[in-house]
């Protein structure tokens, strides 16, 4: 239904108030965001939250079953993972739109690092949640900023291809296909002749139905009060049907499969038995008993390896990216560190009910926002719907064809592949294609290698720009050199070489003005390098002057008490002085006054 009926009265997360007592109302609202909006809750909000929660619930149930297949786990584990986030985020979430639960990318990572063993998946959820909680408490969310957008896009695109192609086997009814990507591609094409006609036809029909319903959803006109009641009712029904398209298509496929089952002939591969009832509440498995003995907690942690870093970090990246996107779109703010706490606690508590790691879902969050959700209370309806499905509908899941779930997954991940990013980066900054392509290609081999290599390439590019900043050189009676960015210790040698080659290694030596407008900070190594340059200029009988020094930089240079240091407020003054024109003097030289006096004047 239309999402703009409440205007600015909708939920907005409280901002960060500086120097606030931890027991003050503002501090309590930051830690428990529910306190910010619950006192103003209204019947109108309740109506919109109920509609949105129901819409998301009808989306998440079939998706959860499908994502459990991606994770390599029994179907009930998808549902076990789909409800805890709804209840935790109700209290701790700072975005009204975000829904936490199983996602395609997180399910792929779980499949990769847990060997299709539920015990490993549940333990990974617990440990990931603990890591995320620690990051939230210590305010370490800034670490995510070191993973650049091209790296994220490269990983997401590779994951989309991996997930989508991984469902081709279910769409065509092929069995015993390896899960490793390259082997999967090889064996799928090798055994394409074994395609089951029933599964292929049903799967393609489901894909077409989902696509048509999605296109209809995108083109449903908004409902206006001045419309006739019949038109509003019709549009409302179309909107409801297209929003719940996953549930409708899966139900249709299950009905078809059941009809064949009654006749005694089954042309489809079915989901099969799903454990009935709600999951038991118990501690995560810190060891696992197998036919060959007991696997200890230490051995399980070692087996998961890099997954203990990749899974929590990617979970945080995905969730915060979703929250920020919809907060910007709907004009409110989120608290990133509070989001870390919310998702961390969701995974820790979820592990008590056999959940695997979850994060924010872009697709379901979009459904939530488009349905007109007003507060995180909409998640309560979604969570209750999942619990009811577990308690009463699991016997019906037996008849859901795997090809229908494959169609749901393929249509869910297809929008994640950003085809425009390559052209955009080619136009904006072609060098950013390097980390994107490195991440994209290596992610098909090993997920962690793709992310690590892409982040490393991005970091090297960042370090190179810091070590070799661009400089603008102006020729004239006086040589002017302007660094285009900050000066830090890796850049000192390159700066010295350029100044020496342009000013002192020519005949005759030339005076030079260092224009420092863009330099906002310097370190001790830079100060030493500038001191050496001043001495070199003094020996050659020419001058090095400084212009445009910001106060922090000037304070550091004055404290260093450099011999021959002189600076001017404008470039014109510096050029006039260096051309030996009368009437212009630098503001300070080493001989003018003691450095303590200079700093006192500067501070005054």
C-alpha positions as CSV (number, residue, x, y, z in Angstrom):
1,X,0.0,0.0,0.0
2,X,1.2,3.6,-0.3
3,X,4.0,4.5,2.1
4,X,3.6,8.2,2.5
5,X,0.5,8.5,4.6
6,X,2.2,9.5,7.9
7,X,4.6,12.1,6.6
8,X,7.1,13.3,9.2
9,X,5.3,11.7,12.1
10,X,7.0,8.4,11.3
11,X,9.7,6.7,13.4
12,X,13.1,8.5,13.4
13,X,16.1,7.2,15.3
14,X,17.4,9.5,18.0
15,X,20.6,11.4,17.2
16,X,23.8,11.1,19.1
17,X,23.9,13.7,21.9
18,X,27.4,14.6,23.1
19,X,28.5,14.4,26.7
20,X,25.2,12.9,27.8
21,X,25.0,11.0,31.1
22,X,24.6,7.3,30.6
23,X,21.5,7.3,32.8
24,X,19.8,10.3,31.0
25,X,16.7,9.8,28.8
26,X,18.7,10.6,25.7
27,X,21.3,7.9,26.5
28,X,18.6,5.4,27.3
29,X,16.9,6.1,24.0
30,X,20.2,5.5,22.2
31,X,20.7,2.1,23.8
32,X,17.0,1.2,23.6
33,X,15.6,3.0,20.6
34,X,12.2,1.6,21.2
35,X,11.9,4.2,24.0
36,X,12.1,7.0,21.4
37,X,9.0,5.9,19.4
38,X,6.9,3.7,21.6
39,X,5.4,6.6,23.7
40,X,4.0,8.2,20.4
41,X,2.7,4.9,19.0
42,X,-0.8,5.3,17.3
43,X,-3.5,3.1,15.8
44,X,-2.6,4.4,12.4
45,X,1.0,3.2,12.9
46,X,-0.3,-0.1,14.1
47,X,-2.4,-0.6,10.9
48,X,0.6,0.2,8.6
49,X,3.0,-1.9,10.7
50,X,0.6,-4.9,10.6
51,X,0.3,-4.7,6.8
52,X,4.0,-4.4,6.3
53,X,4.8,-7.2,8.8
54,X,2.4,-9.5,7.0
55,X,3.8,-8.6,3.6
56,X,7.4,-9.4,4.8
57,X,6.2,-12.5,6.5
58,X,4.7,-13.9,3.3
59,X,8.0,-13.1,1.6
60,X,10.4,-14.5,4.2
61,X,8.8,-18.0,4.7
62,X,9.4,-19.2,1.2
63,X,12.7,-17.4,1.0
64,X,13.9,-19.0,4.3
65,X,13.2,-22.4,3.0
66,X,15.1,-21.6,-0.2
67,X,18.0,-20.0,1.5
68,X,18.4,-23.1,3.7
69,X,19.1,-25.0,0.5
70,X,21.8,-22.4,-0.4
71,X,23.3,-22.9,3.0
72,X,23.3,-26.7,2.5
73,X,21.1,-27.2,5.6
74,X,17.7,-28.9,6.2
75,X,14.9,-26.5,5.3
76,X,13.7,-25.9,8.8
77,X,17.0,-24.1,9.6
78,X,16.0,-21.3,7.3
79,X,12.9,-20.7,9.3
80,X,14.8,-21.1,12.6
81,X,16.9,-18.2,11.4
82,X,14.0,-16.0,10.3
83,X,12.3,-14.9,13.5
84,X,14.8,-14.0,16.2
85,X,16.0,-10.8,14.4
86,X,12.4,-9.6,14.2
87,X,12.1,-9.5,18.0
88,X,15.6,-8.3,18.8
89,X,15.3,-5.5,16.3
90,X,12.0,-4.4,17.7
91,X,13.9,-3.2,20.9
92,X,17.3,-2.3,19.5
93,X,16.9,-1.3,15.9
94,X,17.4,2.3,14.7
95,X,15.9,1.8,11.3
96,X,12.1,1.4,10.8
97,X,12.6,-0.4,7.5
98,X,15.3,-3.0,8.1
99,X,14.4,-6.7,8.6
100,X,17.0,-9.2,9.9
101,X,17.0,-12.8,8.7
102,X,18.6,-15.2,6.3
103,X,20.0,-13.8,3.1
104,X,21.4,-15.3,-0.1
105,X,24.9,-14.1,0.4
106,X,25.1,-15.0,4.1
107,X,23.7,-18.4,3.3
108,X,26.4,-18.9,0.6
109,X,29.1,-18.0,3.2
110,X,27.5,-20.4,5.7
111,X,27.6,-23.2,3.1
112,X,31.2,-22.5,2.4
113,X,32.5,-22.4,6.0
114,X,30.3,-24.9,7.8
115,X,30.5,-28.0,5.6
116,X,26.7,-28.3,5.5
117,X,26.7,-29.3,9.2
118,X,24.0,-27.7,11.3
119,X,26.2,-27.8,14.4
120,X,28.9,-25.8,12.7
121,X,26.3,-23.3,11.3
122,X,24.8,-22.7,14.8
123,X,28.2,-22.3,16.4
124,X,29.2,-19.9,13.7
125,X,26.1,-17.8,14.4
126,X,27.1,-17.6,18.1
127,X,30.7,-16.7,17.5
128,X,29.8,-14.2,14.8
129,X,27.3,-12.6,17.2
130,X,30.0,-12.3,19.9
131,X,32.4,-10.7,17.5
132,X,29.8,-8.2,16.3
133,X,28.8,-7.4,19.9
134,X,32.4,-6.6,20.8
135,X,32.7,-4.4,17.8
136,X,29.6,-2.6,18.8
137,X,30.6,-2.1,22.4
138,X,34.1,-0.9,21.4
139,X,32.7,1.3,18.6
140,X,34.8,-0.5,16.0
141,X,32.4,0.1,13.2
142,X,34.9,2.3,11.5
143,X,36.9,-0.8,10.5
144,X,34.2,-1.5,7.9
145,X,35.1,1.7,6.1
146,X,38.4,0.1,4.9
147,X,36.4,-2.2,2.7
148,X,35.7,-0.1,-0.4
149,X,32.6,0.0,-2.5
150,X,34.3,-1.7,-5.5
151,X,35.4,-4.6,-3.2
152,X,31.8,-5.0,-1.9
153,X,30.4,-4.8,-5.4
154,X,32.9,-7.3,-6.7
155,X,32.1,-9.8,-3.9
156,X,28.3,-9.3,-4.2
157,X,28.4,-9.8,-8.0
158,X,30.5,-13.0,-7.7
159,X,28.2,-14.3,-4.9
160,X,25.2,-13.6,-7.1
161,X,26.6,-15.6,-10.0
162,X,27.6,-18.4,-7.6
163,X,24.2,-18.6,-5.9
164,X,22.3,-18.2,-9.2
165,X,24.2,-20.8,-11.1
166,X,24.1,-23.1,-8.0
167,X,20.3,-23.2,-8.4
168,X,20.4,-24.3,-12.0
169,X,20.8,-27.9,-10.9
170,X,17.5,-27.7,-8.9
171,X,15.8,-25.8,-11.6
172,X,16.6,-28.6,-14.1
173,X,16.2,-31.5,-11.6
174,X,19.9,-32.5,-11.8
175,X,21.2,-34.5,-8.8
176,X,24.6,-35.2,-7.3
177,X,26.2,-32.0,-8.6
178,X,29.3,-30.9,-6.7
179,X,28.9,-27.6,-4.8
180,X,32.4,-26.1,-5.6
181,X,31.7,-23.5,-8.3
182,X,34.0,-24.6,-11.1
183,X,33.1,-28.3,-10.6
184,X,29.5,-27.3,-10.5
185,X,29.7,-25.5,-13.8
186,X,31.5,-28.4,-15.4
187,X,29.2,-31.1,-14.2
188,X,26.0,-29.1,-14.9
189,X,26.9,-28.8,-18.6
190,X,28.3,-32.3,-18.7
191,X,25.0,-33.7,-17.4
192,X,22.6,-31.3,-19.1
193,X,21.1,-34.3,-20.9
194,X,19.8,-35.7,-17.6
195,X,17.4,-32.7,-17.2
196,X,14.0,-33.7,-15.8
197,X,11.3,-32.3,-18.0
198,X,8.8,-31.8,-15.1
199,X,11.3,-29.9,-12.9
200,X,12.6,-27.7,-15.8
201,X,9.1,-26.8,-17.0
202,X,7.8,-26.0,-13.5
203,X,10.9,-24.1,-12.7
204,X,10.8,-21.9,-15.8
205,X,7.0,-21.3,-15.3
206,X,7.8,-20.1,-11.7
207,X,10.5,-17.8,-12.9
208,X,8.2,-16.3,-15.5
209,X,5.4,-15.9,-13.0
210,X,7.7,-14.2,-10.5
211,X,9.0,-11.9,-13.2
212,X,5.6,-10.9,-14.4
213,X,4.3,-10.3,-10.8
214,X,7.4,-8.2,-10.0
215,X,6.9,-6.1,-13.1
216,X,3.2,-5.6,-12.1
217,X,4.3,-4.6,-8.6
218,X,6.7,-2.0,-10.0
219,X,3.9,-0.5,-12.1
220,X,1.0,-0.5,-9.7
221,X,-0.1,3.1,-9.4
222,X,-0.4,4.5,-5.8
223,X,-3.8,4.5,-4.2
224,X,-5.4,8.0,-3.7
225,X,-8.4,8.8,-1.5
226,X,-10.2,10.4,-4.4
227,X,-10.2,7.2,-6.3
228,X,-13.5,5.2,-6.5
229,X,-13.8,2.5,-3.9
230,X,-13.8,-0.3,-6.5
231,X,-10.6,1.0,-8.1
232,X,-8.9,1.3,-4.7
233,X,-10.0,-2.3,-3.8
234,X,-8.7,-3.6,-7.1
235,X,-5.3,-1.8,-6.8
236,X,-5.1,-3.1,-3.2
237,X,-5.6,-6.7,-4.3
238,X,-3.1,-6.4,-7.1
239,X,-0.6,-4.8,-4.7
240,X,-1.1,-7.6,-2.1
241,X,-0.8,-10.4,-4.7
242,X,2.3,-9.0,-6.3
243,X,4.0,-8.2,-2.9
244,X,3.3,-11.8,-1.7
245,X,4.4,-13.2,-5.1
246,X,6.9,-15.7,-3.6
247,X,4.3,-17.2,-1.3
248,X,1.8,-17.4,-4.2
249,X,4.1,-19.0,-6.6
250,X,5.5,-21.5,-4.1
251,X,1.9,-22.4,-3.0
252,X,0.9,-22.8,-6.7
253,X,3.9,-25.1,-7.3
254,X,3.1,-27.1,-4.1
255,X,-0.5,-27.5,-5.2
256,X,0.6,-28.8,-8.6
257,X,3.0,-31.3,-7.0
258,X,0.3,-32.5,-4.6
259,X,-2.1,-33.0,-7.5
260,X,0.4,-35.3,-9.1
261,X,1.1,-37.0,-5.8
262,X,-2.6,-37.9,-5.5
263,X,-2.5,-39.6,-9.0
264,X,0.5,-41.7,-7.9
265,X,2.9,-40.0,-10.3
266,X,5.5,-37.4,-9.2
267,X,7.5,-35.6,-11.9
268,X,9.1,-33.2,-9.5
269,X,11.9,-33.4,-6.9
270,X,10.2,-32.3,-3.6
271,X,11.6,-30.6,-0.5
272,X,10.6,-33.6,1.5
273,X,10.3,-33.9,5.3
274,X,10.7,-30.8,7.4
275,X,11.1,-31.0,11.1
276,X,7.8,-30.0,12.8
277,X,7.3,-27.6,15.6
278,X,9.3,-24.8,17.2
279,X,13.0,-25.2,17.7
280,X,14.2,-26.2,21.2
281,X,16.0,-23.5,23.2
282,X,19.5,-24.8,24.0
283,X,23.1,-23.7,24.1
284,X,25.1,-23.7,20.9
285,X,27.0,-27.0,20.2
286,X,30.5,-26.4,21.5
287,X,31.5,-29.9,20.4
288,X,30.1,-32.4,17.9
289,X,29.9,-36.2,18.1
290,X,30.4,-38.1,14.8
291,X,30.9,-41.7,13.8
292,X,34.7,-41.2,14.1
293,X,34.6,-39.6,17.5
294,X,34.0,-36.2,19.1
295,X,35.1,-33.0,17.5
296,X,36.1,-30.5,20.2
297,X,35.3,-26.8,20.3
298,X,38.9,-25.9,19.3
299,X,38.8,-28.2,16.3
300,X,35.5,-26.8,15.2
301,X,36.9,-23.2,15.4
302,X,40.0,-24.3,13.4
303,X,37.8,-25.9,10.8
304,X,35.8,-22.7,10.3
305,X,39.0,-20.7,10.0
306,X,38.7,-17.5,8.1
307,X,34.9,-17.7,8.3
308,X,35.1,-16.3,11.8
309,X,36.3,-13.1,10.3
310,X,34.5,-13.1,6.9
311,X,31.0,-14.0,8.1
312,X,30.6,-11.3,10.9
313,X,32.2,-8.6,8.8
314,X,30.1,-9.3,5.7
315,X,27.0,-9.6,7.9
316,X,27.7,-6.1,9.4
317,X,28.6,-4.7,6.0
318,X,25.4,-6.0,4.4
319,X,23.1,-4.9,7.3
320,X,24.5,-1.4,7.7
321,X,24.6,-0.8,4.0
322,X,20.9,-1.7,3.8
323,X,20.1,0.5,6.9
324,X,22.0,3.5,5.5
325,X,20.4,3.2,2.1
326,X,16.9,3.2,3.4
327,X,17.6,5.8,6.0
328,X,18.9,8.2,3.3
329,X,15.9,7.4,1.0
330,X,13.3,8.0,3.8
331,X,15.1,10.9,5.4
332,X,16.0,9.7,8.9
333,X,19.3,8.7,10.6
334,X,20.6,5.5,12.0
335,X,23.2,4.8,14.7
336,X,25.8,2.5,13.1
337,X,27.2,1.2,16.4
338,X,23.7,0.5,17.7
339,X,23.1,-1.5,14.5
340,X,26.2,-3.6,15.4
341,X,24.8,-4.4,18.8
342,X,21.4,-5.3,17.3
343,X,22.7,-7.7,14.7
344,X,25.3,-9.1,17.2
345,X,22.6,-9.9,19.8
346,X,20.4,-11.3,17.1
347,X,23.0,-13.9,16.2
348,X,23.9,-14.7,19.8
349,X,20.3,-15.3,20.8
350,X,19.5,-16.9,17.4
351,X,22.1,-19.5,18.1
352,X,20.0,-20.6,21.1
353,X,17.2,-21.6,18.7
354,X,19.4,-23.2,16.1
355,X,19.7,-20.2,13.8
356,X,22.6,-19.8,11.4
357,X,24.2,-16.3,10.9
358,X,21.8,-13.6,9.7
359,X,22.0,-10.0,8.5
360,X,19.8,-7.3,7.0
361,X,17.9,-8.3,3.8
362,X,17.8,-5.7,1.0
363,X,14.9,-7.4,-0.7
364,X,12.7,-7.8,2.3
365,X,13.6,-4.4,3.6
366,X,12.4,-3.0,0.3
367,X,9.1,-4.8,0.7
368,X,8.9,-3.4,4.3
369,X,9.5,0.1,3.2
370,X,7.1,-0.1,0.2
371,X,4.4,-1.5,2.4
372,X,4.4,1.7,4.5
373,X,6.1,0.4,7.7
374,X,6.2,3.1,10.4
375,X,8.3,1.5,13.2
376,X,10.3,-1.7,13.9
377,X,7.0,-3.1,15.4
378,X,6.2,-4.5,11.9
379,X,8.9,-7.1,12.6
380,X,6.7,-8.6,15.4
381,X,4.1,-9.6,12.9
382,X,6.7,-11.1,10.7
383,X,8.3,-13.0,13.5
384,X,4.9,-14.4,14.7
385,X,4.0,-15.5,11.2
386,X,7.3,-17.4,10.9
387,X,6.6,-19.1,14.3
388,X,3.1,-20.0,13.2
389,X,4.5,-21.5,10.0
390,X,6.9,-23.6,12.0
391,X,4.2,-24.8,14.4
392,X,1.4,-25.6,11.9
393,X,2.6,-25.6,8.3
394,X,5.7,-27.7,8.2
395,X,3.9,-30.8,7.0
396,X,2.8,-28.9,3.9
397,X,6.3,-27.9,3.0
398,X,6.9,-31.5,2.0
399,X,5.2,-30.9,-1.3
400,X,7.1,-27.8,-2.4
401,X,9.2,-28.6,-5.5
402,X,12.8,-27.7,-5.3
403,X,12.6,-26.2,-8.7
404,X,10.1,-23.6,-7.4
405,X,12.4,-22.7,-4.5
406,X,15.3,-22.4,-7.1
407,X,13.2,-20.0,-9.0
408,X,12.6,-17.9,-5.9
409,X,16.3,-17.8,-5.2
410,X,17.3,-16.9,-8.7
411,X,14.8,-14.0,-8.9
412,X,15.9,-12.8,-5.4
413,X,19.6,-12.6,-6.2
414,X,19.4,-11.4,-9.8
415,X,19.0,-7.7,-8.8
416,X,22.2,-7.9,-6.7
417,X,24.3,-8.2,-9.8
418,X,25.1,-4.5,-10.6
419,X,25.7,-4.5,-14.3
420,X,26.1,-0.7,-14.3
421,X,29.0,-0.6,-11.9
422,X,31.6,-1.5,-14.5
423,X,30.5,1.3,-16.9
424,X,30.3,3.7,-14.0
425,X,33.8,3.0,-12.7
426,X,35.1,3.2,-16.3
427,X,33.7,6.8,-16.5
428,X,34.5,7.9,-13.0
429,X,37.8,6.3,-12.0
430,X,39.1,3.4,-14.1
431,X,41.7,2.4,-11.5
432,X,38.8,1.4,-9.1
433,X,38.0,-1.4,-11.6
434,X,41.2,-3.2,-10.3
435,X,40.0,-4.1,-6.8
436,X,36.5,-4.8,-8.2
437,X,37.8,-7.3,-10.8
438,X,40.3,-8.8,-8.4
439,X,37.6,-9.4,-5.8
440,X,35.1,-10.7,-8.4
441,X,37.4,-13.2,-10.0
442,X,39.1,-14.6,-6.8
443,X,35.8,-14.9,-5.0
444,X,34.9,-17.8,-7.4
445,X,38.0,-19.6,-6.0
446,X,37.7,-18.8,-2.3
447,X,35.4,-16.2,-0.8
448,X,37.9,-15.0,1.8
449,X,40.7,-14.7,-0.8
450,X,38.5,-12.5,-3.0
451,X,37.6,-10.1,-0.1
452,X,41.1,-10.1,1.3
453,X,42.8,-9.5,-2.1
454,X,40.3,-6.8,-3.0
455,X,40.8,-5.0,0.3
456,X,44.5,-5.3,0.0
457,X,44.5,-3.8,-3.5
458,X,42.3,-1.0,-2.3
459,X,44.7,-0.4,0.7
460,X,47.7,-0.4,-1.6
461,X,46.0,2.2,-3.8
462,X,45.2,4.3,-0.8
463,X,48.8,4.1,0.5
464,X,50.2,4.9,-2.9
465,X,48.1,8.1,-3.1
466,X,49.5,9.0,0.4
467,X,53.1,8.2,-0.5
468,X,53.0,9.9,-3.9
469,X,50.6,12.8,-3.7
470,X,50.0,14.7,-6.9
471,X,51.5,18.2,-7.0
472,X,50.6,21.2,-9.1
473,X,53.6,23.2,-10.3
474,X,53.4,26.8,-11.5
475,X,56.4,28.3,-13.5
476,X,57.1,32.0,-13.3
477,X,59.6,34.4,-11.8
478,X,59.2,32.2,-8.6
479,X,58.6,28.5,-8.8
480,X,55.4,27.5,-6.9
481,X,54.7,23.9,-5.9
482,X,51.3,22.9,-4.4
483,X,50.7,19.4,-3.0
484,X,47.2,18.4,-4.1
485,X,46.6,16.5,-0.8
486,X,47.9,16.0,2.7
487,X,51.6,15.4,3.5
488,X,52.4,12.3,5.6
489,X,55.7,10.5,6.2
490,X,55.6,8.2,3.1
491,X,55.4,11.3,0.9
492,X,58.5,13.1,2.2
493,X,61.1,11.5,-0.1
494,X,59.0,12.0,-3.2
495,X,58.4,15.6,-2.2
496,X,62.1,16.2,-1.6
497,X,63.1,14.7,-4.9
498,X,60.6,16.8,-6.9
499,X,61.6,20.1,-5.1
500,X,65.3,19.3,-5.6
501,X,65.0,18.4,-9.2
502,X,62.9,21.5,-10.1
503,X,64.6,24.1,-7.9
504,X,68.1,23.2,-6.8
505,X,69.4,20.8,-9.5
506,X,69.0,23.4,-12.2
507,X,71.3,26.2,-13.1
508,X,71.0,28.7,-11.6
509,X,69.1,27.4,-8.5
510,X,65.7,28.9,-8.1
511,X,63.6,30.1,-5.1
512,X,60.5,28.1,-4.4
513,X,57.2,28.7,-2.7
514,X,55.5,25.6,-1.1
515,X,51.8,26.3,-1.3
516,X,50.2,24.3,1.6
517,X,46.5,25.2,1.3
518,X,45.5,21.5,1.1
519,X,47.9,20.3,3.8
520,X,45.8,19.9,7.0
521,X,48.3,17.9,9.1
522,X,52.0,16.9,9.1
523,X,54.0,14.5,11.2
524,X,57.6,14.5,12.7
525,X,59.1,12.8,9.6
526,X,57.7,15.5,7.4
527,X,59.1,18.2,9.7
528,X,62.5,16.6,9.4
529,X,62.3,16.5,5.6
530,X,61.3,20.1,5.4
531,X,64.1,21.0,7.7
532,X,66.6,19.3,5.4
533,X,65.1,21.1,2.4
534,X,65.5,24.5,4.2
535,X,69.2,23.7,4.8
536,X,69.7,22.6,1.1
537,X,68.1,25.9,-0.1
538,X,70.3,27.9,2.4
539,X,73.5,26.3,1.1
540,X,72.5,27.1,-2.5
541,X,71.8,30.7,-1.6
542,X,68.2,30.6,-2.5
543,X,65.0,30.7,-0.4
544,X,62.2,28.3,0.4
545,X,59.0,30.0,1.6
546,X,55.7,28.6,2.8
547,X,52.2,29.9,2.0
548,X,48.7,28.9,3.0
549,X,49.7,27.1,6.2
550,X,46.7,26.0,8.3
551,X,46.9,26.7,12.0
552,X,47.7,23.1,13.1
553,X,50.4,22.8,10.5
554,X,51.9,26.2,11.4
555,X,51.9,25.4,15.1
556,X,53.9,22.2,14.4
557,X,56.4,24.0,12.2
558,X,56.9,26.8,14.7
559,X,57.4,24.3,17.5
560,X,60.1,22.6,15.5
561,X,62.1,25.9,15.4
562,X,63.4,25.2,11.8
563,X,66.3,27.4,10.7
564,X,65.3,29.7,7.9
565,X,61.6,28.9,8.1
566,X,59.5,31.8,6.7
567,X,55.9,31.9,5.8
568,X,53.4,34.4,4.2
569,X,49.7,34.8,4.2
570,X,49.4,35.1,0.4
571,X,51.2,33.9,-2.6
572,X,51.6,37.4,-3.9
573,X,53.4,38.5,-0.7
574,X,55.8,35.5,-1.0
575,X,56.6,36.1,-4.6
576,X,57.2,39.8,-4.0
577,X,59.6,39.1,-1.1
578,X,61.5,36.4,-3.1
579,X,61.9,38.8,-6.0
580,X,63.7,41.1,-3.5
581,X,61.1,43.8,-3.9
582,X,61.1,46.3,-1.0
583,X,58.3,46.6,1.6
584,X,57.5,42.9,2.2
585,X,58.8,40.7,5.0
586,X,57.9,37.2,6.1
587,X,55.8,36.8,9.2
588,X,58.4,34.8,11.0
589,X,61.9,33.5,10.6
590,X,63.9,31.6,13.1
591,X,65.8,34.7,14.2
592,X,62.7,36.8,14.7
593,X,61.7,35.5,18.1
594,X,61.7,32.5,20.4
595,X,59.3,29.7,19.2
596,X,57.3,29.9,22.4
597,X,56.6,33.6,21.6
598,X,55.6,32.7,18.1
599,X,53.1,30.0,19.3
600,X,51.7,32.4,21.9
601,X,51.1,35.0,19.1
602,X,49.6,32.3,16.9
603,X,47.2,31.2,19.6
604,X,46.3,34.7,20.5
